[in-house]
Amino acid sequence: MSIDLAPITRHLRAMYGSRLLVAAVNHFQIFELFKKGPLSFSDLQKKLKLKDRPAYVLIPSLCAMELLAYTPEGTLELTELGTYLSESNPDNLIGYVGLEKDDSGVLEMVTRLKNDGPLDTSEGFSYVKEGEGPSPMDDAEAARFFTLGLAGRARKLSPLVAARLPQSQGHLLDVAGGSGYYTFEWLRLNPGATATLFDRPQVLEVAKELLEEFSTSGKEGADSVKERLTFHPGDMLTDELPETDVLLAASLFHDWPTETCLLLAKRFAAALRPNGEIWVHDTFLHDTLDGPKPATDYSAALFWATKGRIYSRQEHGEWFKSVGLTPLGDAIPTQLEYGLIGARKED
């Protein structure tokens, strides 16, 4: 297997985890809240006056840093390491961490935690639309910048993902498919299959260019991909989705809040034919919501840039079951902290 580039993305996203740490110690004084003993997740959230999304970004991150831990009774308590961020420990590092407390990134993270996002959303969010306004991806320049920026990751992961997706002679629907590389590689491995790449119109213009390059790459089967692929412009939140046998949602749910994820799960389930399957390629939190740290750092980065966060496999499974789908087994690892989980629409 080719080298896993996860160390690069870990270093990139660690910045956001660091901002959470400084915010927790010097702006929220979280570790002082445990002076009287353990707290439940909900009690800690109430004391911090945080909405659900920031709470599910901040608290799992502190667990992943091994500063908080769950007791056998399911409450949260300070770890031995965590006590060194409390005034009750005379050898604490509060002042040392506090050297960064006025950093502009830290101050903005505090604002976003308290507000569940930036105060000014007039320019929208990276990748996703805000309310009834236009999507940032409807701007040709922005769509090109983001799609090509994400294309390198997709180019690296797509052969691994395609090899682990169901092999089929049916149809694949790649929703918010971006550069299209996952679809290109899957079609190359499934010569009797067809596919639809669904995304915003300006994103698809970039994908068409990348398809031309892929088709002449010399990879076995690449020259037949173009004739079996349809580009379908639209809005996955409102427009009708084509029927399909396999639906791929790659790095998709993590851009959205829980209520939107439930809506998308319902819409995706409706697009599946009987015995059809949805496959999610993403990074996942532990079901216990206490790590791993690469996932919590990624969640902090997504909290900063989008309307979502990283979710657990269990959370995905609950969405799928709520719309009549049956979750399929454990996650199948790929690379870059990612894995595949699936669910089936029973006949």
C-alpha positions as CSV (number, residue, x, y, z in Angstrom):
1,M,0.0,0.0,0.0
2,S,1.2,3.5,-0.8
3,I,2.4,5.8,2.0
4,D,-0.3,7.3,4.2
5,L,-0.1,11.1,4.2
6,A,-2.0,11.4,7.6
7,P,1.0,12.9,9.4
8,I,0.7,16.0,7.1
9,T,-3.0,16.5,7.8
10,R,-2.5,15.9,11.6
11,H,0.1,18.7,11.8
12,L,-2.2,21.0,9.7
13,R,-5.3,20.5,11.9
14,A,-3.4,20.5,15.2
15,M,-3.6,24.3,15.1
16,Y,-7.3,24.2,15.7
17,G,-6.9,21.8,18.6
18,S,-4.4,24.1,20.2
19,R,-6.8,27.0,20.0
20,L,-9.4,24.8,21.8
21,L,-6.9,24.1,24.6
22,V,-6.1,27.7,25.2
23,A,-9.7,28.7,25.1
24,A,-10.7,25.9,27.5
25,V,-8.0,26.9,30.0
26,N,-7.8,30.7,29.9
27,H,-11.3,31.8,28.6
28,F,-13.7,29.1,29.8
29,Q,-11.7,28.0,32.9
30,I,-13.2,24.5,32.3
31,F,-10.8,22.7,34.7
32,E,-12.0,24.8,37.6
33,L,-15.5,23.5,37.2
34,F,-14.5,20.1,38.5
35,K,-13.5,21.2,42.0
36,K,-16.6,19.6,43.5
37,G,-16.1,16.3,41.5
38,P,-17.2,14.7,38.2
39,L,-19.8,16.3,35.9
40,S,-22.1,14.7,33.3
41,F,-21.6,15.9,29.7
42,S,-24.9,17.8,29.8
43,D,-24.1,19.5,33.1
44,L,-20.7,20.6,31.8
45,Q,-22.3,21.9,28.7
46,K,-24.8,23.9,30.7
47,K,-22.1,25.4,32.9
48,L,-20.1,26.4,29.8
49,K,-23.3,27.8,28.2
50,L,-22.5,26.1,24.9
51,K,-24.9,24.9,22.2
52,D,-24.7,21.3,21.1
53,R,-22.2,21.7,18.1
54,P,-19.5,23.6,20.0
55,A,-19.9,21.3,23.0
56,Y,-19.4,18.2,20.8
57,V,-16.3,19.8,19.4
58,L,-14.7,21.1,22.6
59,I,-15.4,18.4,25.1
60,P,-14.3,15.4,23.0
61,S,-11.2,17.3,22.1
62,L,-10.2,17.7,25.8
63,C,-10.9,14.0,26.3
64,A,-8.7,13.1,23.3
65,M,-5.9,15.3,24.9
66,E,-6.3,13.1,28.0
67,L,-7.2,16.0,30.1
68,L,-10.7,14.8,30.8
69,A,-11.9,11.2,31.0
70,Y,-15.1,9.3,31.5
71,T,-15.7,7.5,34.8
72,P,-17.2,4.0,35.0
73,E,-20.5,5.8,35.8
74,G,-20.4,7.8,32.6
75,T,-19.5,11.2,34.0
76,L,-16.5,13.3,33.2
77,E,-13.6,13.9,35.5
78,L,-10.2,15.5,35.5
79,T,-7.3,13.2,34.7
80,E,-4.1,13.4,36.5
81,L,-2.7,15.4,33.6
82,G,-5.8,17.6,33.6
83,T,-5.2,18.6,37.2
84,Y,-2.1,20.5,36.0
85,L,-4.5,23.0,34.3
86,S,-6.4,23.6,37.5
87,E,-5.6,26.3,40.1
88,S,-6.0,23.5,42.8
89,N,-2.6,22.2,41.6
90,P,0.2,24.6,42.7
91,D,2.4,23.3,39.9
92,N,-0.2,24.1,37.2
93,L,0.6,25.4,33.7
94,I,-2.3,27.8,33.4
95,G,0.0,30.8,33.1
96,Y,2.2,29.1,30.5
97,V,-0.8,28.1,28.3
98,G,-2.1,31.7,28.9
99,L,0.9,33.2,27.0
100,E,-1.2,32.5,23.9
101,K,-4.6,33.6,25.3
102,D,-4.7,36.8,23.3
103,D,-3.7,35.2,20.0
104,S,-6.2,36.4,17.3
105,G,-7.0,32.8,16.3
106,V,-7.7,31.8,19.9
107,L,-9.9,34.9,20.5
108,E,-11.9,34.1,17.3
109,M,-12.2,30.4,18.4
110,V,-13.7,31.6,21.7
111,T,-16.2,33.8,19.8
112,R,-17.2,30.9,17.6
113,L,-17.6,28.5,20.5
114,K,-19.8,30.9,22.3
115,N,-21.8,31.8,19.2
116,D,-21.8,28.4,17.5
117,G,-20.0,29.9,14.5
118,P,-18.6,33.3,13.4
119,L,-20.6,36.4,14.2
120,D,-20.4,37.6,10.6
121,T,-21.7,35.0,8.1
122,S,-22.2,37.5,5.2
123,E,-19.5,35.9,3.2
124,G,-20.9,32.4,3.8
125,F,-18.8,29.4,4.8
126,S,-16.2,27.4,3.0
127,Y,-17.9,24.9,0.7
128,V,-21.5,25.3,2.1
129,K,-24.3,27.8,1.7
130,E,-25.9,29.9,4.5
131,G,-29.7,29.9,4.6
132,E,-31.4,30.9,1.4
133,G,-28.4,32.7,0.1
134,P,-26.2,31.5,-2.8
135,S,-23.5,28.9,-2.2
136,P,-19.9,30.0,-2.1
137,M,-19.4,27.3,-4.7
138,D,-21.6,29.1,-7.2
139,D,-18.7,31.6,-7.7
140,A,-16.5,30.2,-10.5
141,E,-13.3,31.4,-9.0
142,A,-14.1,30.1,-5.5
143,A,-15.4,26.8,-6.9
144,R,-12.2,26.3,-8.8
145,F,-10.0,27.2,-5.9
146,F,-11.7,24.8,-3.4
147,T,-12.2,22.0,-5.9
148,L,-8.6,21.9,-7.0
149,G,-7.4,22.4,-3.4
150,L,-9.3,19.2,-2.4
151,A,-8.4,17.3,-5.6
152,G,-5.0,16.3,-4.3
153,R,-6.5,14.4,-1.3
154,A,-9.2,12.9,-3.6
155,R,-6.6,11.8,-6.1
156,K,-4.6,10.0,-3.4
157,L,-7.6,8.4,-1.7
158,S,-9.9,7.5,-4.7
159,P,-8.1,4.3,-5.8
160,L,-8.3,3.0,-2.2
161,V,-12.0,4.0,-1.9
162,A,-13.0,2.6,-5.3
163,A,-11.4,-0.8,-4.5
164,R,-13.3,-1.0,-1.2
165,L,-16.7,0.1,-2.5
166,P,-19.2,-2.6,-3.7
167,Q,-18.2,-3.8,-7.2
168,S,-21.3,-3.5,-9.4
169,Q,-22.6,-3.4,-12.9
170,G,-25.3,-0.9,-11.7
171,H,-25.3,2.8,-11.1
172,L,-23.2,5.0,-8.7
173,L,-24.4,8.4,-7.6
174,D,-21.6,10.5,-6.2
175,V,-23.3,13.4,-4.3
176,A,-21.2,16.6,-3.9
177,G,-18.6,14.7,-5.8
178,G,-16.2,17.6,-6.3
179,S,-13.3,16.7,-8.4
180,G,-14.9,13.5,-9.5
181,Y,-11.9,11.3,-8.8
182,Y,-13.8,8.8,-6.6
183,T,-16.3,8.3,-9.5
184,F,-13.6,8.1,-12.1
185,E,-11.7,5.4,-10.3
186,W,-14.9,3.4,-9.4
187,L,-16.0,3.4,-13.1
188,R,-12.5,2.3,-14.1
189,L,-12.8,-0.8,-11.8
190,N,-16.4,-1.5,-12.9
191,P,-16.4,-1.5,-16.7
192,G,-20.1,-2.4,-17.0
193,A,-21.4,0.3,-14.6
194,T,-22.6,3.9,-15.1
195,A,-22.4,6.9,-12.7
196,T,-23.7,10.4,-12.0
197,L,-21.6,13.1,-10.6
198,F,-23.9,15.5,-8.7
199,D,-22.6,18.9,-7.6
200,R,-22.9,22.7,-8.1
201,P,-22.6,23.7,-11.8
202,Q,-19.3,25.6,-11.3
203,V,-17.7,22.6,-9.5
204,L,-18.7,20.3,-12.3
205,E,-16.9,22.5,-14.8
206,V,-13.7,21.8,-13.0
207,A,-14.5,18.1,-12.7
208,K,-15.0,17.9,-16.5
209,E,-11.5,19.3,-17.0
210,L,-10.1,16.7,-14.6
211,L,-12.0,14.0,-16.4
212,E,-10.2,14.9,-19.7
213,E,-6.9,14.5,-17.9
214,F,-7.9,11.2,-16.3
215,S,-9.2,9.7,-19.5
216,T,-5.8,10.1,-21.1
217,S,-3.8,9.0,-18.1
218,G,-3.0,5.6,-19.5
219,K,-4.6,3.8,-16.5
220,E,-6.3,0.6,-17.5
221,G,-9.9,1.3,-18.3
222,A,-9.6,5.1,-17.9
223,D,-10.4,5.7,-21.5
224,S,-13.9,4.3,-21.2
225,V,-15.0,6.3,-18.1
226,K,-16.2,9.4,-20.0
227,E,-18.9,7.6,-22.0
228,R,-20.4,6.1,-18.8
229,L,-20.5,9.2,-16.7
230,T,-23.2,11.9,-16.5
231,F,-22.7,15.3,-14.9
232,H,-25.8,16.5,-13.0
233,P,-25.8,20.0,-11.7
234,G,-28.0,20.8,-8.7
235,D,-28.6,21.4,-5.0
236,M,-28.6,18.2,-3.0
237,L,-30.7,20.0,-0.3
238,T,-33.6,20.7,-2.6
239,D,-33.3,19.2,-6.1
240,E,-34.4,15.7,-7.0
241,L,-31.6,13.1,-6.9
242,P,-31.3,10.5,-9.6
243,E,-32.2,6.9,-8.6
244,T,-29.1,4.8,-7.9
245,D,-27.8,1.4,-6.7
246,V,-24.8,2.8,-4.8
247,L,-24.7,6.3,-3.3
248,L,-21.3,7.8,-2.3
249,A,-21.2,10.6,0.3
250,A,-17.5,11.4,0.6
251,S,-16.5,14.1,3.1
252,L,-20.1,15.4,3.0
253,F,-22.0,15.0,6.2
254,H,-19.2,16.6,8.2
255,D,-19.9,20.0,6.6
256,W,-23.4,20.2,8.1
257,P,-25.2,20.4,11.4
258,T,-27.2,17.4,12.7
259,E,-30.6,18.5,11.5
260,T,-29.2,18.9,7.9
261,C,-27.5,15.5,8.1
262,L,-30.9,14.0,9.0
263,L,-32.5,15.7,6.0
264,L,-29.7,14.5,3.7
265,A,-30.0,10.9,5.0
266,K,-33.7,11.0,4.2
267,R,-33.1,12.3,0.7
268,F,-30.3,9.9,0.0
269,A,-32.4,6.9,1.2
270,A,-35.2,8.0,-1.1
271,A,-32.8,7.9,-4.1
272,L,-31.6,4.3,-3.4
273,R,-33.2,1.5,-5.3
274,P,-34.3,-1.6,-3.4
275,N,-31.1,-3.3,-2.0
276,G,-29.2,-0.2,-2.8
277,E,-26.4,1.0,-0.5
278,I,-25.1,4.3,0.8
279,W,-21.4,4.5,1.6
280,V,-19.9,7.4,3.6
281,H,-16.2,8.1,3.3
282,D,-15.1,10.2,6.2
283,T,-13.2,10.5,9.5
284,F,-15.2,9.3,12.5
285,L,-15.2,10.0,16.2
286,H,-15.2,7.1,18.6
287,D,-18.7,6.2,19.6
288,T,-17.8,7.2,23.1
289,L,-17.1,10.7,21.8
290,D,-13.7,10.9,23.5
291,G,-11.3,10.9,20.5
292,P,-9.2,10.0,18.6
293,K,-7.2,13.2,18.6
294,P,-6.8,13.4,14.8
295,A,-10.6,13.3,14.5
296,T,-11.1,15.9,17.2
297,D,-8.6,18.3,15.6
298,Y,-10.3,17.7,12.3
299,S,-13.6,18.4,14.0
300,A,-12.3,21.7,15.3
301,A,-11.1,22.7,11.8
302,L,-14.5,21.9,10.4
303,F,-16.2,23.8,13.2
304,W,-14.1,26.8,12.2
305,A,-14.7,26.6,8.4
306,T,-18.1,24.9,7.9
307,K,-21.5,24.4,9.6
308,G,-20.6,20.9,10.7
309,R,-18.2,18.8,12.7
310,I,-16.8,15.2,12.8
311,Y,-19.5,12.7,13.8
312,S,-19.2,9.2,15.2
313,R,-20.1,6.0,13.4
314,Q,-22.9,5.6,15.9
315,E,-24.4,9.0,15.0
316,H,-24.3,8.1,11.3
317,G,-26.0,4.8,12.1
318,E,-28.8,6.5,14.0
319,W,-29.5,8.8,11.0
320,F,-29.6,5.8,8.7
321,K,-31.9,3.7,10.9
322,S,-34.2,6.7,11.3
323,V,-34.8,6.7,7.5
324,G,-35.2,2.9,7.2
325,L,-31.7,1.9,6.2
326,T,-29.7,-0.9,7.8
327,P,-26.1,-0.1,8.9
328,L,-23.5,-2.5,7.5
329,G,-20.7,-3.7,9.8
330,D,-17.6,-1.9,11.0
331,A,-15.7,0.9,9.3
332,I,-13.4,-0.1,6.4
333,P,-10.1,1.9,6.8
334,T,-8.6,3.7,3.8
335,Q,-5.9,6.4,4.6
336,L,-5.6,10.0,5.9
337,E,-7.6,9.0,9.0
338,Y,-10.6,8.1,6.8
339,G,-12.8,5.1,6.5
340,L,-15.9,3.8,4.8
341,I,-19.2,2.9,6.5
342,G,-22.3,1.7,4.7
343,A,-26.0,1.2,5.1
344,R,-28.5,-0.8,2.9
345,K,-32.0,-0.2,1.8
346,E,-33.7,-3.6,2.3
347,D,-36.0,-4.8,-0.5
